[in-house]
């Protein structure tokens, strides 16, 4: 494994749910909301969903979050 998981299980689930909600919002508001808002919501949602799926957050690692025990 190239990376060490630094996001606990409860936070991973929350990130996946919130990421999918952001992607859904971006898809639904693509034509109605401003183009920039939909793109920002989509990128944020994708980032949250991916960090939840992989269990690793680069920003958390940069600020010194320790790896999850037992993984």
ZAVOKOL-856383 format. One record per residue: chain; residue in one letter; residue number from 0; y, z negated, x negated of N, C-alpha, C in turn. Coordinates in nm, 4 decimals, padded with zeros to 6 digits. Atoms other than C-alpha are relative to their C-alpha. Example, Ala and Ser with C-alpha at 12.3 -4.5 7.8 and 13.67 -1.06 7.14 Angstrom:
2
+---+---+-----+----------+----------+----------+----------+----------+----------+----------+----------+----------+
: c : r :   k :     n.c2 :     n.c3 :     n.c1 :    ca.c2 :    ca.c3 :    ca.c1 :     c.c2 :     c.c3 :     c.c1 :
+---+---+-----+----------+----------+----------+----------+----------+----------+----------+----------+----------+
: A : A :   0 : -00.1190 :  00.0000 : -00.0890 : -00.4500 : -00.7800 : -01.2300 :  00.1200 :  00.0000 : -00.0900 :
: A : S :   1 : -00.1190 :  00.0060 :  00.0820 : -00.1060 : -00.7140 : -01.3670 :  00.1090 : -00.0730 :  00.0770 :
+---+---+-----+----------+----------+----------+----------+----------+----------+----------+----------+----------+
***
This chain:
71
+---+---+-----+----------+----------+----------+----------+----------+----------+----------+----------+----------+
: c : r :   k :     n.c2 :     n.c3 :     n.c1 :    ca.c2 :    ca.c3 :    ca.c1 :     c.c2 :     c.c3 :     c.c1 :
+---+---+-----+----------+----------+----------+----------+----------+----------+----------+----------+----------+
: A : X :   0 : -00.1185 :  00.0000 : -00.0859 :  00.0000 :  00.0000 :  00.0000 :  00.1239 :  00.0000 : -00.0898 :
: A : X :   1 : -00.1188 : -00.0170 :  00.0823 :  00.3342 :  00.1026 : -00.1443 :  00.1047 : -00.1064 :  00.0301 :
: A : X :   2 : -00.1022 :  00.0957 : -00.0399 :  00.5429 : -00.1504 :  00.0472 : -00.0669 : -00.1269 :  00.0529 :
: A : X :   3 :  00.0478 :  00.1276 : -00.0528 :  00.5034 : -00.5143 :  00.1531 :  00.0721 : -00.0254 :  00.1315 :
: A : X :   4 : -00.0614 :  00.0225 : -00.1308 :  00.5629 : -00.5928 :  00.5195 :  00.0919 : -00.1210 : -00.0060 :
: A : X :   5 : -00.0968 :  00.1086 : -00.0009 :  00.8747 : -00.8037 :  00.5639 :  00.0558 : -00.0259 :  00.1397 :
: A : X :   6 : -00.0424 :  00.0208 : -00.1380 :  00.9072 : -00.7986 :  00.9443 : -00.1160 : -00.0662 :  00.0741 :
: A : X :   7 :  00.1090 :  00.0686 : -00.0713 :  00.7037 : -01.0534 :  01.1465 : -00.0403 :  00.0741 :  00.1274 :
: A : X :   8 :  00.0580 : -00.0696 : -00.1137 :  00.4882 : -00.9462 :  01.4407 :  00.0877 :  00.0021 :  00.1240 :
: A : X :   9 : -00.0835 :  00.0048 : -00.1210 :  00.7200 : -01.0626 :  01.7199 :  00.1214 :  00.0913 : -00.0155 :
: A : X :  10 : -00.1172 : -00.0841 :  00.0225 :  01.0127 : -00.8810 :  01.5616 : -00.0392 :  00.1485 : -00.0022 :
: A : X :  11 :  00.0475 : -00.1383 : -00.0013 :  00.8054 : -00.5654 :  01.5126 : -00.0096 :  00.0509 :  00.1428 :
: A : X :  12 :  00.0125 : -00.0402 : -00.1406 :  00.7265 : -00.5570 :  01.8852 :  00.1381 :  00.0210 :  00.0619 :
: A : X :  13 : -00.1349 : -00.0117 : -00.0534 :  01.0925 : -00.6134 :  01.9717 :  00.0694 :  00.1255 : -00.0522 :
: A : X :  14 : -00.0615 : -00.1198 :  00.0582 :  01.2056 : -00.3383 :  01.7337 : -00.0560 :  00.1276 :  00.0631 :
: A : X :  15 :  00.0604 : -00.1179 : -00.0608 :  00.9590 : -00.0903 :  01.8838 :  00.0543 :  00.0205 :  00.1410 :
: A : X :  16 : -00.0498 : -00.0105 : -00.1372 :  01.0689 : -00.1677 :  02.2404 :  00.1469 :  00.0435 :  00.0010 :
: A : X :  17 : -00.1417 : -00.0348 :  00.0037 :  01.4396 : -00.1522 :  02.1556 :  00.0217 :  00.1409 : -00.0558 :
: A : X :  18 : -00.0110 : -00.1344 :  00.0544 :  01.3904 :  00.1639 :  01.9496 : -00.0339 :  00.1061 :  00.1031 :
: A : X :  19 :  00.0353 : -00.0944 : -00.1054 :  01.2147 :  00.3407 :  02.2342 :  00.1068 :  00.0037 :  00.1093 :
: A : X :  20 : -00.1092 :  00.0035 : -00.0983 :  01.4898 :  00.2255 :  02.4716 :  00.1204 :  00.0805 : -00.0503 :
: A : X :  21 : -00.1096 : -00.0778 :  00.0572 :  01.7509 :  00.3731 :  02.2354 : -00.0265 :  00.1489 :  00.0030 :
: A : X :  22 :  00.0364 : -00.1420 : -00.0063 :  01.5640 :  00.7023 :  02.2157 :  00.0050 :  00.0521 :  00.1428 :
: A : X :  23 : -00.0048 : -00.0395 : -00.1402 :  01.5296 :  00.7127 :  02.5928 :  00.1446 :  00.0160 :  00.0466 :
: A : X :  24 : -00.1418 : -00.0102 : -00.0345 :  01.9015 :  00.6444 :  02.6347 :  00.0613 :  00.1269 : -00.0584 :
: A : X :  25 : -00.0543 : -00.1202 :  00.0646 :  01.9842 :  00.9215 :  02.3878 : -00.0460 :  00.1262 :  00.0718 :
: A : X :  26 :  00.0519 : -00.1176 : -00.0688 :  01.7597 :  01.1681 :  02.5683 :  00.0634 :  00.0159 :  00.1377 :
: A : X :  27 : -00.0566 : -00.0082 : -00.1351 :  01.8998 :  01.0814 :  02.9103 :  00.1494 :  00.0301 : -00.0004 :
: A : X :  28 : -00.1450 : -00.0181 :  00.0017 :  02.2646 :  01.0876 :  02.8044 :  00.0444 :  00.1134 : -00.0914 :
: A : X :  29 : -00.0338 : -00.1061 :  00.0945 :  02.2509 :  01.3938 :  02.5802 :  00.1119 :  00.0893 :  00.0519 :
: A : X :  30 : -00.1007 : -00.0912 : -00.0512 :  02.4617 :  01.6120 :  02.8105 :  00.1187 : -00.0705 :  00.0635 :
: A : X :  31 : -00.1072 :  00.0673 : -00.0736 :  02.6707 :  01.3501 :  02.9911 :  00.0887 : -00.0844 : -00.0899 :
: A : X :  32 : -00.0806 :  00.0820 :  00.0916 :  02.7813 :  01.0996 :  02.7276 :  00.0493 :  00.0895 : -00.1130 :
: A : X :  33 : -00.0471 : -00.0782 :  00.1132 :  02.9653 :  01.2136 :  02.4220 : -00.1147 :  00.0345 : -00.0928 :
: A : X :  34 :  00.1059 : -00.0449 :  00.0898 :  02.7527 :  01.4078 :  02.1768 : -00.0235 : -00.1019 : -00.1113 :
: A : X :  35 :  00.0111 :  00.0970 :  00.1082 :  02.8250 :  01.1531 :  01.9051 : -00.0724 : -00.1263 :  00.0419 :
: A : X :  36 :  00.0662 :  00.1206 : -00.0498 :  02.7125 :  00.8591 :  02.1195 : -00.1496 :  00.0219 :  00.0125 :
: A : X :  37 :  00.1426 : -00.0302 : -00.0144 :  02.3794 :  01.0256 :  02.1966 : -00.0677 :  00.0101 : -00.1365 :
: A : X :  38 :  00.0575 : -00.0132 :  00.1340 :  02.3204 :  01.1092 :  01.8306 : -00.0131 : -00.1372 : -00.0657 :
: A : X :  39 :  00.0046 :  00.1339 :  00.0583 :  02.4054 :  00.7552 :  01.7169 : -00.1096 : -00.0834 :  00.0649 :
: A : X :  40 :  00.1046 :  00.0744 : -00.0708 :  02.1813 :  00.6033 :  01.9850 : -00.1381 :  00.0506 : -00.0400 :
: A : X :  41 :  00.1277 : -00.0563 :  00.0401 :  01.8997 :  00.8395 :  01.8900 : -00.0409 : -00.0391 : -00.1415 :
: A : X :  42 :  00.0298 :  00.0390 :  00.1384 :  01.9224 :  00.7685 :  01.5177 : -00.0304 : -00.1486 : -00.0115 :
: A : X :  43 :  00.0240 :  00.1440 :  00.0019 :  01.9454 :  00.3945 :  01.5752 : -00.1359 : -00.0318 :  00.0616 :
: A : X :  44 :  00.1288 :  00.0215 : -00.0643 :  01.6495 :  00.4046 :  01.8125 : -00.1161 :  00.0427 : -00.0881 :
: A : X :  45 :  00.1060 : -00.0474 :  00.0883 :  01.4405 :  00.6087 :  01.5719 : -00.0194 : -00.0943 : -00.1188 :
: A : X :  46 :  00.0081 :  00.0924 :  00.1125 :  01.5218 :  00.3736 :  01.2845 : -00.0677 : -00.1296 :  00.0414 :
: A : X :  47 :  00.0625 :  00.1237 : -00.0474 :  01.4319 :  00.0647 :  01.4879 : -00.1485 :  00.0193 :  00.0281 :
: A : X :  48 :  00.1401 : -00.0243 : -00.0331 :  01.1084 :  00.2177 :  01.6143 : -00.0846 :  00.0175 : -00.1267 :
: A : X :  49 :  00.0757 : -00.0213 :  00.1232 :  00.9987 :  00.3272 :  01.2665 : -00.0158 : -00.1277 : -00.0818 :
: A : X :  50 :  00.0131 :  00.1257 :  00.0733 :  01.0756 : -00.0064 :  01.1020 : -00.0955 : -00.0941 :  00.0724 :
: A : X :  51 :  00.0963 :  00.0805 : -00.0746 :  00.8793 : -00.1737 :  01.3814 : -00.1423 :  00.0485 : -00.0207 :
: A : X :  52 :  00.1343 : -00.0539 :  00.0194 :  00.5826 :  00.0591 :  01.3396 : -00.0544 : -00.0285 : -00.1404 :
: A : X :  53 :  00.0448 :  00.0213 :  00.1372 :  00.5666 :  00.0241 :  00.9610 :  00.0028 : -00.1459 : -00.0424 :
: A : X :  54 : -00.0083 :  00.1413 :  00.0369 :  00.6602 : -00.3454 :  00.9478 :  00.0837 : -00.0257 : -00.1233 :
: A : X :  55 : -00.0840 :  00.0136 :  00.1191 :  00.9013 : -00.2855 :  00.6613 :  00.1401 :  00.0464 :  00.0331 :
: A : X :  56 : -00.1394 : -00.0343 : -00.0213 :  01.2792 : -00.2859 :  00.6823 :  00.0715 : -00.0002 : -00.1353 :
: A : X :  57 : -00.0666 : -00.0051 :  00.1302 :  01.4639 : -00.1653 :  00.3697 :  00.1262 : -00.0861 : -00.0068 :
: A : X :  58 : -00.1218 :  00.0811 :  00.0014 :  01.7867 : -00.3387 :  00.4716 : -00.0330 : -00.1485 : -00.0125 :
: A : X :  59 :  00.0418 :  00.1398 :  00.0119 :  01.6058 : -00.6702 :  00.5132 : -00.0453 : -00.0299 : -00.1426 :
: A : X :  60 :  00.0449 :  00.0179 :  00.1378 :  01.4488 : -00.6236 :  00.1707 :  00.1192 : -00.0101 : -00.0954 :
: A : X :  61 : -00.1174 :  00.0028 :  00.0877 :  01.7908 : -00.5587 :  00.0144 :  00.0743 : -00.1325 :  00.0063 :
: A : X :  62 : -00.0709 :  00.1274 : -00.0104 :  01.9345 : -00.8844 :  00.1475 : -00.0887 : -00.1184 : -00.0361 :
: A : X :  63 :  00.0850 :  00.1051 :  00.0529 :  01.6343 : -01.0799 :  00.0210 : -00.1009 : -00.0599 :  00.0948 :
: A : X :  64 :  00.1018 :  00.0526 : -00.0911 :  01.4001 : -01.1261 :  00.3165 : -00.1350 :  00.0044 : -00.0687 :
: A : X :  65 :  00.1287 :  00.0120 :  00.0682 :  01.0643 : -01.2437 :  00.1873 : -00.1094 :  00.0681 :  00.0807 :
: A : X :  66 :  00.1112 : -00.0639 : -00.0701 :  00.7371 : -01.0683 :  00.2710 : -00.0662 : -00.0950 :  00.0999 :
: A : X :  67 :  00.0702 :  00.0773 : -00.1015 :  00.5367 : -01.1839 :  00.5723 : -00.1279 : -00.0541 : -00.0600 :
: A : X :  68 :  00.1222 :  00.0614 :  00.0537 :  00.2573 : -01.4260 :  00.4816 : -00.1220 :  00.0494 :  00.0741 :
: A : X :  69 :  00.1259 : -00.0357 : -00.0627 : -00.1015 : -01.3283 :  00.5487 : -00.0162 :  00.1472 :  00.0330 :
: A : X :  70 :  00.0116 : -00.1439 : -00.0285 : -00.0536 : -00.9497 :  00.5531 : -00.0473 :  00.0708 : -00.1236 :
+---+---+-----+----------+----------+----------+----------+----------+----------+----------+----------+----------+
***
